């Protein structure tokens, strides 16, 4: 039986996961940039009390791997996804897919996919799209927010700004 704690390069860890030979557990990563040759550690489920996730993180840090990576099942899913992207994937593609999932909690959509935009950029785009979708404010129907002299948007008692704030429960910051 292999050790419940295994340290190896990330490419070997991914190859074992791709072959479904990686013990069930969690991979922990070192500080710094993660690359194909980066060493990582697998802490198998039998090495810790499954009820105490803090102890697992402490074990990873004590071994020199303070950053939680992914669990075995997710790594296997990432490897399966890579095989759908490319007939003969390279080690670099497996590593890229692992890092992409680890950073963005999403599968790599294509071999050459750029990183997704920051959440703030996505939120701003969606906020603007929603606001624009409300349409023009009607001059003949005043916003019901006290002190507001703007017109209400269609299907609302509020102007676009106040309708947005009512729906999202946060200020509209783009005016």
URWO-V332053 format. One record per pair of residues at least 4 apart in sequence whose ideal C-beta (glycine too) atoms are under 6 Angstrom apart, sorted by the first residue. I is the first residue (numbers start at 1). GAP is how many residues later the second one is. D is the distance in Angstrom with one decimal. If there is no record, write none. Layout:
{{I,GAP,D} {I,GAP,D}}
This chain:
{{4,40,4.1} {4,42,4.9} {4,43,3.5} {5,38,5.5} {5,42,5.4} {6,36,4.7} {7,32,6.0} {7,34,4.7} {8,4,4.3} {8,5,5.6} {9,28,5.5} {9,30,5.9} {10,28,4.9} {10,30,5.2} {10,85,6.0} {11,25,4.9} {11,80,4.6} {13,27,5.6} {14,80,4.5} {16,5,4.6} {16,6,4.2} {17,5,4.3} {17,58,4.2} {17,59,5.1} {17,62,5.3} {18,61,4.0} {22,50,5.2} {23,21,4.1} {24,21,4.9} {24,48,4.9} {25,17,5.3} {25,18,5.2} {25,19,3.9} {25,20,5.0} {25,47,5.8} {26,17,5.5} {26,45,5.3} {27,13,5.3} {27,15,5.3} {27,42,3.7} {27,43,5.8} {28,13,5.0} {28,32,3.4} {28,37,3.7} {28,41,5.8} {29,5,5.8} {29,11,5.2} {29,36,5.8} {29,38,4.4} {29,40,4.8} {30,35,5.5} {34,4,4.9} {34,65,5.6} {36,55,5.6} {36,59,4.7} {41,22,5.4} {41,24,4.7} {43,4,5.1} {43,16,5.8} {48,7,5.6} {48,8,4.9} {60,5,4.7} {61,5,4.2} {70,4,4.4} {70,5,5.1} {70,32,5.9} {78,19,5.1} {78,20,5.6} {78,23,5.0} {81,26,4.6} {82,7,4.8} {82,11,5.7} {82,12,5.4} {82,15,4.7} {85,26,5.2} {86,25,5.8} {89,4,4.4} {89,5,6.0} {93,18,6.0} {97,11,4.2} {100,4,5.8} {100,8,4.5} {104,12,5.7} {108,5,5.9} {109,4,4.7} {117,4,4.1} {117,5,5.7} {131,29,5.7} {131,33,5.6} {134,19,4.3} {134,26,4.7} {134,29,6.0} {135,18,5.8} {135,19,5.3} {137,13,5.5} {137,14,3.6} {137,16,5.5} {137,22,5.2} {137,23,5.9} {138,13,4.5} {138,14,5.8} {139,12,4.8} {141,10,5.8} {141,11,4.4} {143,5,4.2} {143,7,5.0} {143,9,5.3} {143,15,5.1} {143,16,3.8} {143,19,5.7} {144,13,4.4} {145,13,5.9} {145,17,4.4} {148,11,6.0} {150,9,3.8} {152,4,5.6} {152,5,5.7} {152,6,5.8} {152,7,6.0} {153,7,5.1} {153,10,5.7} {156,7,4.6} {158,4,3.9} {158,5,4.2} {161,11,4.8} {164,4,6.0} {164,8,4.4} {165,7,5.7}}
